[in-house]
Amino acid sequence: MGPEGKRLLNIVILGFGFMFMFTAFQTCGNIEQTVIKSFNNTDFHGSGYTSMAIIYGVFSASNLIAPSVVTVVGPQLSMFFSGLLYSGYIAMFIYPYTWSFYTASVLVGIGAAVLWTAQGNVLAINSTDDTIGRNSGIFWALLQFSLFFGNLYIYCAWHGHDHITDKDRQTVFISLTVISLVGCFLFFLIRKPGPEAAPEDVTESLLQAESTESTASSSHQSIGSQALDAFVKACKMFVTEEMLLLSFCIGYTGLELTFYSGVYGTCIGAMTSFGHDAKSLIGISGICIGVGEILGGGVFGMMNKCSRFGRNPVVLLGLVTHYIAFYLIFLNISSDAPLAPEEGTDLQAYITPSVGVALLCSFLLGLGDSCFNTQLLSIIGYTFRDNSAPAFAVFKFIQSIMAALAFFYSNYLLLHWQLLILVVFGFLGTITFFLAEWRAESRRRETDYDSIG
């Protein structure tokens, strides 16, 4: 197998590893608020929204040190040990206690920062300017298969259940823990690209392939100085003009991540007008989100290679898709659904509640999310190719702090206020992405011109 084939295989393995891990974790996040409401254990006083706020808050802060960890440990081991923390969080639901619930939330927040920084590093190392869009799409599509398989399992396991028993919960979370561990061990199949693919890679660490400037001096640096250098790079990158422009779009993906991965499924499960089987509709909703994500990752991840119009049309399509979904959700779901008790809500919105419309919105949420995320992965991997680990750490820092904020206000805000916040941030994020893409395209043309001269 040639160097390009090895790099593509690494991307596929990376995608499958994340698919298994997030089959478990995204399914866990999608159902945990519903599960917590049904606990028979009266000693447990946790909140799924609060847990997710803690995860993303710690995730955000930990992104400042994540590049240093990946530099010292290496991306492969970083992903493995971070994955074990994800598995521990899921396993906690088998026998839940309030203290272990929130402790695991803190630990998985730290692990998430390291995991996603290492993922971005591996993606950039195994891509070129010509393949970064394709590889982002392949990775994203494989990752989002997690929504399909996990939620299909939830639908089959909970079909016809009005109440989630302890046995139901334990069976589901034991299975999810095992699935997550399978994903962790898949990371050991990733191999370093061949010397032809990355001629600047003169050290054993994959991370050292990122910058020819750092490679020249890496052999003379101590581990401490390498870690400090990675931290300083991340801080400097945060205030670059390109990253400041992209931060609005990244922040929007954090807000809508909270909405589709936690809030919307809870809303569907709370609508008594959807029938006695509303709880199992959470799984069907997750499947529809996954179908949209997979379609978007497979199609739109490739478009910036085959389209002469670049990334902007895909992002614009994502915004329009989300706006349609938000409007239909506003009409179809009652405003108190995010805050309803386990018994659900009997209130209705502006139209007769429709399961079909609710599931269509799930699909549109996933499709729009894939439009934004594939293009963000692509433009960050292209713009910050020589410093990918700090760049992806900053990306996840911004995204996770906004997700934490959204999970916090989801405990208090009615649905229509949450939708309004998404509408405003979606518009600002799209406009600033356009500006960042035009800058990237202008710089590429200047580079091409200089190389001709």
C-alpha positions, 0 to 999 in steps of 0.5 A: 500500500502506498503512502496515500493509501496508508493515510486514507486507511488511518482516516477510516480507522479514526472514523470507525474508532470515533463511531464506536465511542460516540455510538455509546456517548452520544446515545448516552447524552441523548437519553440521560435526562430522560433516564434521570427523570425515571430513576427509582433511587430517590438518593440521586439528585443529578441533572443531565443538563447540569452534567453536560454543562459541567462536561463542556465547561471543563472541556473548554478550559482543558483545551488550553492544556490539551495540545501540551498533553498530546505533544508529550503523550502522542495522539494515539495514546491520548485518544486511547486514555481519553476514550477510557474516561468516556467509557467510565462516564457511561458505566457510571449510569449502571449504578448511579450516585450523585457524587460519581455522576458529577465527578465523571462529568469533570473527568470526561470533560478533560478527556474530551479536550485531549481526544478532540485535539488529538483527532484534529492532529491525526486528521491534519497529518494524514491530509494534504491541501487537496485531501483535507475536504475529502478526509473531513467528510469521510471522518464526519460521515463515519462518526455520525453513523454513531447516531444511527446505530445507538438510537436504533438500539434505544428504540428497539430496547424501549419500544412500548415502555412508558417508564424506564426501569432499573433493569432497562437502564442497566442493560442499555448502559452495560452494552454502551460501555462495551461498545465504547471500549471497542472504539478505544482499542481501535485507535491502536490500529492507526499507523504513522504516515510513510516518509513519502507522505510527510517528509518533514516528519523526522521524529517518532512523534506524529505531532512533530510532523506539523511544523518544519520550524518546530521539527528542527529544534524538537530534538533539543527541547525537553518535554516541559518546554515542548508542552509549554510551547504547545500551550503558547501556540494555542494562546497565540492562535486564539487571537489571530484574525482568522480564528476570531472570524471563525469563532462565531461560527464555531460558537454556533455549532456549540449551541446547536450541538446542545440543542440537537444532542440533548434538548430536542430529544427530551422535548420529543419524549415530553410530548404526550400528544405523540402518544404513549410511545413518545419515549421510544421516539427519542431513539427514532429522532436520533436516527433521523439526526444521524441520517442527516449527519451521514448524508451531509458528511458524505456529500458536503465533505467532498464538495469543496474539492469538486466545487469551484465555489468553495465552502460558502455555499455548503455553510449557507445551505446549513443555515437555511436547513437549520432555519427551516427546522427551527421554524417547524419546531416552533410550530410543532413543539410546546414551549415548556417541553424542555422543562417538563417532568417525566409525565410530560406536557399536555400543552400544544404549540401552534399546529396539531403536534405531528410525529412526522414533522418532529422527525423531519426536523431531526433530519434537518438538524443533522443535515445542517450540523454536518454542513457547518462542521465538515466545512469548519474542519476543512478550513481549520485544517487548511488554514492552520495546517502547520499548527493543527493541534493548537488550532483544533484545541482552540476550535473545541475550546470555543465550541465547548464553552458555548455548549456548556452555556447552552446546557446551563440555560436549557435548565431555565429557558423555554423552547422559543427563547432557545430557538431565538438564540440559535437563529441570531447566532446562526446568522452571525456565524454564517456571515463571519465564516464567509469572511474567513473563507474569502480570506483563505481563498485570497491567500491561496491565490497569492500562494499560487501566483508566487509559486508561478513567479 
